[in-house]
Amino acid sequence: MKFNVMKRLISLLSLAFMLSCGPREFTLPENVTNVLNKAGANKSELEKVINHYKETKEVIKEEAAYFLIGNMEDQGYALYKLLDSAGAGVDFDVLSFKDYDHLLLGWDSIEKLKGKIDFKLDTLIHDYHTITGDYMIKNIDLAFEAWDNYPWAKKLSFDQFCEYILPYRSTNEPLEDWRTYFMAELEWVSDSIKDKTDPVEAACLVNDYIKSWFRFDPRYYEHPTDLGLKEMLQNKMGRCEDMTNIAIYAMRAMGIPVMSDFTPYWANTGNNHAWNAILDKNDSVIMFMGGESNPGDYKLGNRLAKVYRKTYAVQEKSLK
């Protein structure tokens, strides 16, 4: 039996076992309980999600809810502020400069007056304090709809689904309903793809669509937040992290298992970089760049020292 068929069978057997056991009647997972205890007044919204799937007896969706809630502790919308050497706030709008060279001149002129300026984390708006139950239920239902309905997604195991399709956010962007938008915007993909079992071909179609309207702009190096979908649609540009995020939104909405890898420092030059990767039919990882280069065509421009992967799940065995 081929590996992918065997993996899918094991996944289905695991789900069948969970269903045969019925909904959880015992103590919640420890990480879920920890997040509920931190949620304060918003605890009822998280419990709403759990209770919803207990009532509908959709055990596998209940398990997906535990995955999202249990790994929610460090998830949130990060707001940064630009400070001068005295700790005073500095107003700086990247789009007020016509290009990156003019932005650097503006940055230098401010530093001549105020000393070195730099961004500092101002507020992390924790998801467990703000996310609504309705938002989470809709995200879970649409993620399962993509897993069930798109043939290129059917081979994914439940664990792969949870990490590469299910999460409602990618980095520290504002929460928005990107699944509904892209499932409608990209409904043509199913009719356009030749090999309906090939997630890489599906990703190429989606990425060609992104390339038609979204582009890289280095001015966004100095943008104080990760972009949400609304701002991306409005300005149609961003930095490399934003490019990986727009690909993640569009492709995960379509059940395509994608992720973002990054290096915090190049080995042979300054700066850092983030890019996308996709699981192909055989679970091999293929690099690409959202809005720029398709799987199989993309090559990194500098030498790597260390690569990390952004995950929604807490990596308990990581060095951190």
Stockholm file with secondary structure:
# STOCKHOLM 1.0

chainA/1-320         MKFNVMKRLISLLSLAFMLSCGPREFTLPENVTNVLNKAGANKSELEKVINHYKETKEVIKEEAAYFLIGNMEDQGYALYKLLDSAGAGVDFDVLSFKDYDHLLLGWDSIEKLKGKIDFKLDTLIHDYHTITGDYMIKNIDLAFEAWDNYPWAKKLSFDQFCEYILPYRSTNEPLEDWRTYFMAELEWVSDSIKDKTDPVEAACLVNDYIKSWFRFDPRYYEHPTDLGLKEMLQNKMGRCEDMTNIAIYAMRAMGIPVMSDFTPYWANTGNNHAWNAILDKNDSVIMFMGGESNPGDYKLGNRLAKVYRKTYAVQEKSLK
#=GR chainA/1-320 SS CCHHHHHHHHHHHHHHHHHHHCSCCSCCCHHHHHHHHHCGGGHHHHHHHHHHHHHHTCHHHHHHHHHHHHTCTTCEEEEEEEECTTSCBCCCCGGGSSSHHHHHHHHHHHHHHHCCCEEEEEEEEEHHHHCCHHHHHHHHHHHHHHHHHCGGGTTCCHHHHHHHTSCSCSSSCCCCCHHHHHHHHTTTHHHHCSSTTCHHHHHHHHHHHHHTTCEECGGGGGCSSCCCHHHHHHHCEECHHHHHHHHHHHHHHTTCCEEEEEESSBSSSSSCEEEEEEECTTSCEEEEBTTTBCTTTCCCSSCBSCCEEECSSCCTTSCC
#=GC SS_cons         CCHHHHHHHHHHHHHHHHHHHCSCCSCCCHHHHHHHHHCGGGHHHHHHHHHHHHHHTCHHHHHHHHHHHHTCTTCEEEEEEEECTTSCBCCCCGGGSSSHHHHHHHHHHHHHHHCCCEEEEEEEEEHHHHCCHHHHHHHHHHHHHHHHHCGGGTTCCHHHHHHHTSCSCSSSCCCCCHHHHHHHHTTTHHHHCSSTTCHHHHHHHHHHHHHTTCEECGGGGGCSSCCCHHHHHHHCEECHHHHHHHHHHHHHHTTCCEEEEEESSBSSSSSCEEEEEEECTTSCEEEEBTTTBCTTTCCCSSCBSCCEEECSSCCTTSCC
//
